[in-house]
C-alpha cells in the first residue's frame, strides 16, 4: 500500500507551507511557501536564530525594511538548498494598497536573490490579492518577475489575477471554511460540509473550473488547510501548499487518493466567461462579505506579525551590536 501523500503526488504538486527546514527535508516537497507569520514563528526557534544574527551582522547599516527583506531572502536561500523547485517570498503586508512601493520592494528582493546566485525563475514574489497588489504583479510579470497572489478568497480576485497574467494564485480554503462555520454557529453541520462540500473546497473548484475551461495559464495552488479532507478533495489541483502537521498525517496514512479536479471535465461544462476591470473587481469583492472580511483580516494579521518581526530584529540587533 502507498501513503496518501505519495498517492496525492500523482495528481498534484505538493508544496510545503512552512519555514521549518527539517520538515521540508522530511517530506520532500517540490516547492515551499512562506509568509510573515511562518517566518516569525521559525526565527524564534533556537534552530533558526542564527539566520537572524547572521543577517544583522551582514547588513550593519541596513534599515528595518532592508533587514526584514534580507531575513526573508536568507530563509529563501536556505529553503532553495532543500527543495528542487521554487520558494515564495512575501512582500510586506503594509504595502498591500501601494502598487509602486510593492513593485520597488519586489525588485529589491529579486536583486538580493540574484546577487546570491539564485535565478529569479526559482523565486515567486507573494503579494496580497488587492487591486493594487494585482496591478503590481502585472508590472512585475512584465519584467520577468514571477508572482504568487495570496489572500485570495473569491473568483473576482482570481479573474483579475488571470488578466494580469500572474504566474500563480493561492486561493485559501481553511479561512473560507472558518468564516462559514462561524456564521452558521450552532447550526453548522460538519459532516454535510466535509470534503467536496466544504465551502473552501468549492471556492477553489470554481476557480479551477473557470481557469481550465478558458485555458488560463496561471497556476492554482490551494492553500490554508484545516484538515486532510480538504486536501484530498482538491486532488488534481495544480499545486497544494500544506503545513507540516497535515503533511505528516498524509504521510502516515495508507491509502489511494481519488482525483477530483480534472481540466478535461472543466472544459465540458465551461462556466460563463466574465469580464474584469477595477470597477467590476471592487464591486464583486464588496458584494462577497466573506471575501471582503477575510482579505482585510488577513492583511491585518500579516501586518501584526510583520511589526512583531521588526521588533524582534531591532531587539536582536541591539544585542548583537
C-alpha positions in Angstrom: 0.0 0.0 0.0 1.1 3.5 -0.7 0.6 6.5 1.6 -1.9 9.2 0.9 0.9 11.7 0.4 2.6 9.6 -2.2 -0.7 9.0 -3.9 -1.6 12.7 -3.9 1.7 13.4 -5.7 0.4 11.5 -8.8 -2.2 14.3 -9.4 -0.9 17.4 -7.7 2.4 19.1 -7.0 3.0 19.1 -3.2 4.3 22.3 -1.7 5.4 22.8 1.9 3.8 25.7 3.8 6.4 26.3 6.4 9.7 27.9 7.4 10.9 24.7 9.0 13.8 23.3 7.1 13.6 19.9 8.8 10.0 19.4 7.8 11.0 20.1 4.2 13.8 17.6 4.3 11.4 15.0 5.8 8.5 15.4 3.3 10.5 16.4 0.2 8.1 18.9 -1.3 8.7 20.3 -4.8 8.3 24.0 -3.8 7.9 25.9 -0.5 5.9 28.9 0.6 6.5 31.3 3.5 4.6 34.2 5.0 5.4 36.8 7.8 3.7 34.6 10.4 5.7 31.5 9.4 9.0 33.3 9.4 8.2 35.0 12.7 7.5 31.6 14.3 10.6 30.0 12.7 13.1 32.7 13.7 12.1 32.4 17.3 13.1 28.8 17.4 16.7 28.1 18.6 17.5 26.2 15.4 16.9 29.3 13.2 18.1 32.2 15.4 21.5 32.1 13.8 19.9 33.2 10.5 18.7 36.4 12.2 22.0 37.1 13.8 24.0 36.4 10.6 21.6 38.6 8.6 22.1 41.5 11.0 25.9 41.1 11.0 26.0 41.0 7.2 23.9 44.2 6.9 25.2 46.5 9.7 23.9 49.7 8.1 20.5 48.4 6.9 17.3 50.0 8.0 14.3 47.9 9.3 12.7 47.3 6.0 16.0 46.2 4.4 16.8 43.8 7.3 13.3 42.4 7.1 13.7 41.6 3.4 17.3 40.4 3.9 16.0 37.9 6.5 13.3 36.7 4.2 15.9 36.2 1.5 18.1 34.3 3.9 15.3 31.9 4.6 14.5 31.6 1.0 18.1 30.8 0.1 18.2 28.1 2.7 14.9 26.7 1.5 16.2 26.5 -2.1 19.1 24.4 -0.9 16.4 21.8 0.1 13.6 22.0 -2.4 14.2 21.4 -6.1 11.6 24.0 -7.3 10.6 27.4 -6.2 10.2 29.4 -3.0 7.6 32.1 -2.4 8.8 35.3 -0.6 6.2 37.7 0.6 6.1 41.5 0.2 5.5 43.4 3.4 1.7 43.4 4.0 1.9 47.1 5.0 2.3 47.7 1.2 -0.9 45.9 0.2 -2.6 49.0 -1.1 0.5 50.7 -2.6 1.3 49.5 -6.1 4.5 51.3 -6.7 6.0 50.6 -3.3 5.2 46.9 -3.8 6.9 46.9 -7.2 10.0 48.5 -5.7 10.2 46.1 -2.8 9.8 43.1 -5.2 12.6 44.4 -7.4 14.9 44.8 -4.3 14.1 41.2 -3.1 14.8 39.7 -6.5 18.0 41.7 -6.7 19.1 40.2 -3.4 18.4 36.7 -4.6 20.3 37.2 -7.9 23.3 38.7 -6.0 23.3 35.5 -4.1 23.5 33.5 -7.3 19.8 32.4 -7.4 18.0 32.7 -10.6 14.7 34.6 -10.5 13.0 31.7 -12.1 13.2 29.9 -8.7 11.5 32.8 -6.8 7.9 33.8 -6.6 7.1 37.2 -5.1 3.9 36.9 -2.9 1.5 39.8 -2.8 -2.0 40.2 -1.4 -4.8 39.9 -3.9 -5.9 43.5 -3.5 -6.5 45.5 -6.7 -3.2 47.4 -6.0 -1.3 44.1 -5.4 -2.6 42.6 -8.6 -1.6 45.7 -10.6 1.9 45.5 -9.0 2.1 41.8 -10.1 1.1 42.7 -13.6 4.0 45.1 -13.9 6.4 42.7 -12.2 5.4 39.8 -14.5 6.1 42.1 -17.5 9.6 42.5 -16.0 10.2 38.7 -15.8 9.5 38.6 -12.0 7.1 35.7 -11.2 4.3 36.4 -8.7 2.2 34.4 -6.3 -1.1 36.2 -5.4 -2.1 35.3 -1.9 -5.1 36.0 0.4 -7.4 35.1 -2.4 -11.0 34.2 -1.5 -13.2 34.6 -4.5 -13.5 34.2 -8.3 -13.4 38.0 -8.8 -9.9 38.2 -7.3 -8.8 35.1 -9.4 -10.1 36.5 -12.7 -8.3 39.8 -12.1 -5.1 37.8 -11.4 -5.6 35.8 -14.6 -5.9 39.0 -16.6 -2.7 40.3 -15.0 -1.1 37.1 -16.2 0.4 36.3 -12.8 2.3 33.0 -12.5 0.4 31.5 -9.6 -2.5 32.2 -7.3 -3.1 30.8 -3.8 -6.8 30.6 -3.1 -7.4 29.9 0.6 -9.5 27.0 1.8 -9.4 26.9 5.6 -10.1 30.6 6.2 -13.2 30.3 4.0 -14.3 27.3 5.9 -13.7 29.2 9.2 -15.9 32.1 8.1 -18.9 29.9 7.0 -18.6 27.8 10.2 -18.6 30.9 12.4 -21.5 32.4 10.5 -23.6 29.2 10.9 -22.9 28.9 14.6 -24.7 26.1 16.3 -26.5 25.1 13.1 -23.2 24.1 11.4 -23.2 20.5 10.2 -19.6 19.3 9.9 -20.5 16.2 8.0 -22.6 18.0 5.5 -19.8 20.4 4.8 -16.9 18.0 4.6 -14.7 17.0 1.7 -16.0 18.2 -1.7 -18.9 20.0 0.1 -16.5 22.2 2.1 -17.1 25.8 1.2 -13.4 26.5 0.8 -13.0 23.5 -1.4 -16.0 24.6 -3.5 -14.4 28.0 -4.0 -11.1 26.6 -5.3 -13.0 24.2 -7.6 -15.0 27.2 -9.0 -11.7 28.9 -9.8 -10.1 25.8 -11.2 -13.1 25.1 -13.5 -13.0 28.6 -14.8 -9.3 28.7 -15.4 -9.2 25.3 -17.1 -12.3 26.0 -19.2 -10.7 29.1 -20.7 -7.1 27.8 -20.8 -5.8 30.4 -18.3 -2.1 29.7 -17.8 -2.0 30.9 -14.2 -1.2 28.1 -11.8 -3.7 27.4 -9.0 -2.3 26.4 -5.6 -4.8 25.6 -2.9 -3.7 26.9 0.5 -4.7 27.3 4.1 -6.0 23.8 5.0 -7.7 22.8 8.3 -7.8 19.1 7.7 -6.7 16.4 5.3 -10.2 16.0 3.9 -10.0 19.4 2.3 -6.6 18.5 0.8 -7.8 15.2 -0.6 -11.0 16.8 -2.1 -8.7 19.0 -4.2 -6.6 16.2 -5.6 -5.8 17.2 -9.2 -5.4 20.9 -8.4 -2.1 22.3 -10.0 -0.4 22.6 -6.6 -1.4 22.4 -2.9 0.6 24.0 -0.2 0.4 22.0 3.0 1.5 22.6 6.6 4.0 20.1 8.2 1.3 18.7 10.6 -1.0 17.8 7.7 1.9 16.5 5.6 2.8 14.2 8.4 -0.8 13.0 8.7 -0.9 12.2 4.9 2.5 10.5 5.0 1.5 8.3 7.9 -1.9 7.1 6.4 -2.1 4.3 3.9 -4.5 4.6 1.0 -5.2 5.7 -2.5 -6.3 9.2 -3.4 -9.1 9.9 -5.9 -8.6 12.6 -8.4 -11.4 15.2 -8.0 -10.2 18.1 -10.3 -9.7 17.4 -14.0 -9.1 20.0 -16.7 -11.0 18.0 -19.4 -14.1 17.8 -17.2 -13.9 21.6 -16.6 -13.9 22.2 -20.3 -17.0 20.1 -20.8 -19.1 22.4 -18.6 -17.5 25.7 -19.1 -18.8 28.4 -16.7 -19.9 31.8 -18.1 -17.0 34.0 -19.2 -16.7 37.1 -17.0 -15.1 40.5 -17.9 -13.0 42.1 -15.3 -11.8 45.7 -14.6 -11.2 47.7 -11.5 -14.9 48.6 -11.1 -16.1 45.0 -11.6 -13.4 43.8 -9.2 -14.2 46.2 -6.4 -18.0 45.7 -6.9 -17.9 41.9 -6.9 -15.4 41.8 -4.0 -17.6 44.2 -2.0 -20.7 42.0 -2.7 -18.9 39.0 -1.2 -18.9 39.6 2.6 -16.7 36.5 3.3 -14.0 37.5 0.8 -14.1 41.2 1.9 -13.8 40.3 5.5 -11.1 37.6 5.2 -9.0 39.7 2.9 -9.0 42.6 5.3 -8.4 40.3 8.3 -5.5 38.5 6.6 -3.8 41.8 5.8 -4.2 42.9 9.4 -2.8 39.7 10.8 0.2 39.7 8.4 0.9 43.4 9.3 0.7 42.4 13.0 3.3 39.7 12.5 5.5 42.0 10.3 5.6 44.5 13.1 6.4 41.8 15.6 9.2 40.6 13.3 10.5 44.2 13.1 10.6 44.4 16.9 12.4 41.1 17.2 15.0 42.2 14.6 15.5 45.5 16.5 16.0 43.7 19.8 18.4 41.2 18.3 20.3 44.0 16.6 20.8 45.8 19.9 22.2 42.7 21.5 24.5 41.9 18.6 26.0 45.3 18.5 
